[in-house]
Structures are given as C-alpha cells and as structure tokens.
Amino acid sequence: RDRRMLSADGIFIVVATISEQDGRSVVPPEIIFRGVPFVDDSDGFVDELRRAVDHSLVRSAEEEIREIDLLQSHLHDDVAEFVYERLRRRPMILPVVVEV
C-alpha cells in the first residue's frame, strides 16, 4: 500500500525545529518532497506549505502541546489537509519534530 501511494502521489518530509521551552519554531521548517506530481519550486507552493507548517506549530505552541508524538500527529494532519486542498492528492507525509 505504501509503495503504491509513493508511486502515485509521492512523499513530503517536513522537518520542524522547535524550542524546548515554549514550543515555538526556532528556524523555518525544511520541506523535502519527492515524486509529487504538479509541484514545482518556482510556483510558490512550497512557500505556502512552509507558512501552513508555521501556522500549525504556532497553534500547537498556543495549546501548550509539548509531546513530540502529538506534535507530529497535528503537523501530519495539518499538512495532509493543506496538500489535499491544493493538489487533490494524498502523498505520504512524514513530519519530523526536533527539540532544541
């Protein structure tokens, strides 16, 4: 199932670095994508996705969500919703949250 999903819709890897004290983003999130049809670096989609990730992290920080697994779950759901609304595709999404 995962192989079919990857071949049809690709994969997004979102790396977010957050502060251990307040849960806010320390550096802009890194977005890596492979095999995603209809996505080009020049069309602004990646910048919009980065803003959506920032928004998700800010909301989680305001809700005082500190557990990494829960943060990754929220980030996954928010990114999946954003990508589906824009591309009408369901790529595999792997959120990675790093605390510093």
C-alpha positions in Angstrom: 0.0 0.0 0.0 2.8 2.4 0.9 4.6 1.7 -2.3 1.5 2.4 -4.4 1.0 5.6 -2.5 4.6 6.7 -3.1 4.5 5.9 -6.8 1.2 7.7 -7.4 1.4 10.7 -5.1 4.9 11.0 -3.8 6.2 11.9 -0.3 6.6 15.1 1.8 9.1 15.2 4.6 8.6 18.2 7.0 11.5 18.9 9.4 10.5 21.4 12.2 12.9 22.6 14.8 11.2 23.9 17.9 12.2 25.4 21.2 12.0 23.1 24.2 10.9 25.9 26.5 7.9 27.4 24.6 7.4 25.0 21.7 7.8 27.8 19.1 9.6 27.3 15.8 13.4 28.2 16.1 14.2 28.1 12.4 12.0 28.0 9.3 10.8 24.4 8.6 12.5 22.4 6.0 10.3 20.9 3.3 11.6 18.0 1.2 9.4 16.4 -1.4 10.0 13.6 -3.9 7.8 12.1 -6.6 5.0 14.7 -6.1 3.3 15.5 -9.4 2.3 19.0 -10.3 4.7 20.6 -7.7 7.5 22.9 -8.8 9.8 25.0 -6.6 9.0 28.1 -8.7 5.2 28.2 -8.3 5.2 29.2 -4.6 3.5 26.1 -3.3 6.5 25.2 -1.1 6.4 28.7 0.5 2.7 28.4 1.2 3.2 24.9 2.7 6.0 26.4 4.9 3.6 29.0 6.1 1.0 26.3 6.8 3.5 24.4 8.8 4.5 27.6 10.8 0.8 28.2 11.5 0.3 24.6 12.7 3.4 24.9 15.0 2.2 28.2 16.4 -1.3 26.8 17.1 0.3 23.8 18.9 2.5 26.1 21.0 -0.5 28.2 22.0 -2.3 25.0 23.0 0.8 24.0 25.0 1.3 20.7 23.2 4.8 19.6 24.1 4.8 15.8 23.4 6.7 15.1 20.2 4.3 12.3 19.1 1.3 14.6 19.5 3.1 17.5 17.7 4.0 15.2 14.8 0.4 14.0 14.6 -1.0 17.5 14.5 1.6 18.5 11.9 0.8 15.5 9.8 -2.9 16.2 9.8 -2.5 19.9 9.0 0.0 19.3 6.2 -2.2 16.5 4.7 -5.2 18.8 4.8 -3.3 21.6 3.1 -1.8 19.4 0.4 -5.2 17.7 -0.4 -6.9 21.1 -0.7 -4.3 22.4 -3.1 -3.3 19.3 -5.1 -6.2 16.9 -4.6 -3.6 14.2 -3.8 -2.7 12.3 -0.7 1.0 11.9 -0.6 2.8 10.2 2.2 3.7 12.8 4.9 6.5 12.3 7.3 6.7 15.0 9.9 10.0 15.2 11.9 10.0 17.4 15.0 13.3 18.2 16.7 13.5 20.0 20.0 16.5 22.3 20.9 
